[in-house]
Amino acid sequence: MAVNNEIGIGLLGLGGIGNQVAEHLLQHLDAVSSHLDRPLSLRRVLVRDTALPRAVTLADGVLTDDFNDILNDPDIQFVVEVMGGEDPAADYLKRLLDKGKSVITANKEVMAKHGPSLMEAADRSGAQLRFEASVGGGIPIIGPLQNDLLANDITSIRAIINGTTNYILTKMAQEGLDFGVALAQAQALGYAEPDPTNDIEGIDAAYKIAILGSLAFHTAVAPEQVYTEGITGMAAEDFEFAHELGYEIKLLAIAERTDAGVQARVHPVLLHQESMLAKVEGAFNAIEVCGDLVGPVVFHGQGAGAAPTTSAIIGDLVAAARRDGKSTTSRPWSKLPMKPMADLETQYYLRVSIADQSGVLSKIASVFGENNISIASLTQKDGDNQLGTAQLVITTHPAKEAAMQTALQGIKNLSVLHKVHNLLRVEPI
Ligand SMILES: NC(=O)c1ccc[n+]([C@@H]2O[C@H](COP(=O)([O-])OP(=O)(O)OC[C@H]3O[C@@H](n4cnc5c(N)ncnc54)[C@H](OP(=O)(O)O)[C@@H]3O)[C@@H](O)[C@H]2O)c1
C-alpha cells in the first residue's frame, strides 16, 4: 500500500536511460521529494525480460514484464516511458493518459507520429504529458516553447539535433576524413549505433523537427511531411571547398512559418562560418528559435546520453507532480498548409566533374540561364587527368528549388558532364 500522500511512479524501460533514471530516483529520492514536499516512490518498472541482470538494484517485486501492473495500480499517478520505438509504446501511453495517469516520455518517434493525439488524450483526461527529453536530450527546449516563449509568434526553428551526424561532420571537417571512415570512428566510440540508418539518413532529426514544428506553429507536422535528406553523400572535397568559400557543412533541421504555410526539412547545408550554429562541434546540439518578440534565441548543450536525458526527465517529473506551467496544450490546433519543398527559395552549392575542354563552361552557364538562376561564383578545381575531367564548384544567388532541380536535370543531360558530386543548399546567416 502507498504511504498517505505519496507520489507513485511507474517506469517503462530499464535500458540505457531507464537505468540512470531509476538510479537517480533511488539515490536522490529525498532531494527530488524535497521539491514537492511529498514522498516519492518508484513502485513498478516494466522490462521485456525480468531475468536479465540489471545495473540498478530494485526492491523485490518492483520489476515486471506485465504492463497491466502499472496501468492498473491505483497508487501510480506518474509514468516515465523510456522503452523507445513506436509499438507498443504509443498504445501504452494512450491507455495511461486515458486512465488519467500523467506521462513523461523521452520517445521522439512516438511524439513525432502521435504527439497531437496524445496531447488531446491528456487534455481530455486532465493528465499531463511531458516530453522534454524527446528532443535535445538535456537541453531545455520543449518547456521554453510551451511556456517561456508563448507570447511569441515563432517564425523559424533551425537546429542541429542529431549528435551522431554532427560528430561525423565535425570529424570530416577537421580531419579531412571521408564519410565511411568518420562513421566507423563514430561507431567505435559509441556515438553511432551499429545500424546508423536513423541518424545518417536524417530520420531521427526529422522526428525531432516534426515535434518542434508542431509545438512552435501549433499545427500537426507529421514526420512524413518533413523533407528529409541525410549525410551519406558528403565527401571530404565538399568540406575543403566549403571552407574556401567561408562555410561549414552541418545537418540542419529547419521548420519555418511563412504566408505560404509551414515548411519542415532536414538536409545538409552550407552555413556561414560566422553563424552560431556553424560553431557547434562534435556530438553537441543547438536549437535556434526565432520569435517576433524575442528575436533569435539559441539553446546549446548535450543532446543525448543517459545523464543529460535523465536531467530532462526528472525535471519533467517534478514539474508534472507540481503541475507547473503548461504540460500539453489547451489551445486548439490549427491546420496550417504545408509549403512544398519545390517552393523553397535559397542559394545553392553544386559540385560536378565535367570534360576538361573548351566551351563546357558556357554550356553549364546556359542551363542555369534557361532556368533563370544567377551564378554567384564558379571555380574550376583539379579533376582526374586520366579521365580528362575537371571539377566545377558553383554557387548561385537565391533561386527556387523547382528551378534548381530542373537545371540539375539539364546539367545531367549534357554530354560533357562526367558526374554530379553534390548539390547542397546554402543557409543564410
Ligand atoms: N540514448 C539516448 O541518449 C537518448 C536520448 C534521448 C532520448 N532517448 C530515448 O529514450 C528511450 C530509451 O532509450 P534507451 O537508449 O534507454 O533504450 P534501450 O537501452 O534499448 O532500453 C529499452 C528498455 O525498454 C524495455 N522494453 C523495450 N520494449 C519493451 C516492451 N515491448 N515491453 C517491455 N519492456 C520493453 C527494454 O527491456 P529489456 O531490458 O528487458 O530488454 C529495455 O529495458 C528511446 O525512446 C530513445 O529514443 C534516448
The ligand as an SDF file (V2000), in Angstrom:
LIG
                    3D

 48 52  0  0  0  0  0  0  0  0999 V2000
   20.0830    7.0790  -25.5460 N   0  0  0  0  0  0  0  0  0  0  0  0
   19.9700    8.4160  -25.5360 C   0  0  0  0  0  0  0  0  0  0  0  0
   20.9640    9.1570  -25.4480 O   0  0  0  0  0  0  0  0  0  0  0  0
   18.5970    9.0230  -25.6210 C   0  0  0  0  0  0  0  0  0  0  0  0
   18.4520   10.4220  -25.5660 C   0  0  0  0  0  0  0  0  0  0  0  0
   17.1740   10.9890  -25.6170 C   0  0  0  0  0  0  0  0  0  0  0  0
   16.0830   10.1490  -25.7290 C   0  0  0  0  0  0  0  0  0  0  0  0
   16.2560    8.7970  -25.7950 N   0  0  0  0  0  0  0  0  0  0  0  0
   15.0770    7.9420  -25.9140 C   0  0  0  0  0  0  0  0  0  0  0  0
   14.9230    7.2120  -24.7100 O   0  0  0  0  0  0  0  0  0  0  0  0
   14.2480    5.9840  -25.0000 C   0  0  0  0  0  0  0  0  0  0  0  0
   15.0090    4.8190  -24.3780 C   0  0  0  0  0  0  0  0  0  0  0  0
   16.2780    4.7250  -24.9310 O   0  0  0  0  0  0  0  0  0  0  0  0
   17.3680    3.6810  -24.3470 P   0  0  0  0  0  0  0  0  0  0  0  0
   18.6340    4.0070  -25.0440 O   0  0  0  0  0  0  0  0  0  0  0  0
   17.3520    3.6630  -22.8650 O   0  0  0  0  0  0  0  0  0  0  0  0
   16.7450    2.2820  -24.8940 O   0  0  0  0  0  0  0  0  0  0  0  0
   17.2290    0.8070  -24.5480 P   0  0  0  0  0  0  0  0  0  0  0  0
   18.5820    0.8190  -23.9230 O   0  0  0  0  0  0  0  0  0  0  0  0
   17.0040   -0.0150  -25.7730 O   0  0  0  0  0  0  0  0  0  0  0  0
   16.2100    0.2890  -23.4050 O   0  0  0  0  0  0  0  0  0  0  0  0
   14.8740   -0.0380  -23.6720 C   0  0  0  0  0  0  0  0  0  0  0  0
   14.2510   -0.6360  -22.4080 C   0  0  0  0  0  0  0  0  0  0  0  0
   12.8580   -0.8000  -22.6390 O   0  0  0  0  0  0  0  0  0  0  0  0
   12.4910   -2.1570  -22.4200 C   0  0  0  0  0  0  0  0  0  0  0  0
   11.5000   -2.5280  -23.4390 N   0  0  0  0  0  0  0  0  0  0  0  0
   11.5950   -2.3410  -24.7780 C   0  0  0  0  0  0  0  0  0  0  0  0
   10.4960   -2.8160  -25.3910 N   0  0  0  0  0  0  0  0  0  0  0  0
    9.7080   -3.3220  -24.4170 C   0  0  0  0  0  0  0  0  0  0  0  0
    8.4450   -3.9570  -24.4120 C   0  0  0  0  0  0  0  0  0  0  0  0
    7.7750   -4.1820  -25.5430 N   0  0  0  0  0  0  0  0  0  0  0  0
    7.9150   -4.3230  -23.2270 N   0  0  0  0  0  0  0  0  0  0  0  0
    8.5930   -4.1010  -22.0710 C   0  0  0  0  0  0  0  0  0  0  0  0
    9.7890   -3.5040  -21.9970 N   0  0  0  0  0  0  0  0  0  0  0  0
   10.3420   -3.1230  -23.1660 C   0  0  0  0  0  0  0  0  0  0  0  0
   13.7490   -2.9970  -22.5380 C   0  0  0  0  0  0  0  0  0  0  0  0
   13.5850   -4.1570  -21.7460 O   0  0  0  0  0  0  0  0  0  0  0  0
   14.7700   -5.2600  -21.5950 P   0  0  0  0  0  0  0  0  0  0  0  0
   15.8390   -4.5560  -20.7750 O   0  0  0  0  0  0  0  0  0  0  0  0
   14.1760   -6.3960  -20.8650 O   0  0  0  0  0  0  0  0  0  0  0  0
   15.2230   -5.5870  -22.9870 O   0  0  0  0  0  0  0  0  0  0  0  0
   14.7990   -2.0060  -22.0130 C   0  0  0  0  0  0  0  0  0  0  0  0
   14.8950   -2.0960  -20.6100 O   0  0  0  0  0  0  0  0  0  0  0  0
   14.0940    5.9380  -26.5300 C   0  0  0  0  0  0  0  0  0  0  0  0
   12.8290    6.4260  -26.8870 O   0  0  0  0  0  0  0  0  0  0  0  0
   15.1740    6.8950  -27.0060 C   0  0  0  0  0  0  0  0  0  0  0  0
   14.8900    7.4540  -28.2770 O   0  0  0  0  0  0  0  0  0  0  0  0
   17.4910    8.2230  -25.7280 C   0  0  0  0  0  0  0  0  0  0  0  0
  1  2  1  0
  2  3  2  0
  2  4  1  0
  4  5  1  0
  4 48  2  0
  5  6  2  0
  6  7  1  0
  7  8  2  0
  8  9  1  0
  8 48  1  0
  9 10  1  0
  9 46  1  0
 10 11  1  0
 11 12  1  0
 11 44  1  0
 12 13  1  0
 13 14  1  0
 14 15  2  0
 14 16  1  0
 14 17  1  0
 17 18  1  0
 18 19  2  0
 18 20  1  0
 18 21  1  0
 21 22  1  0
 22 23  1  0
 23 24  1  0
 23 42  1  0
 24 25  1  0
 25 26  1  0
 25 36  1  0
 26 27  1  0
 26 35  1  0
 27 28  2  0
 28 29  1  0
 29 30  1  0
 29 35  2  0
 30 31  1  0
 30 32  2  0
 32 33  1  0
 33 34  2  0
 34 35  1  0
 36 37  1  0
 36 42  1  0
 37 38  1  0
 38 39  2  0
 38 40  1  0
 38 41  1  0
 42 43  1  0
 44 45  1  0
 44 46  1  0
 46 47  1  0
M  CHG  2   8   1  16  -1
M  END
$$$$
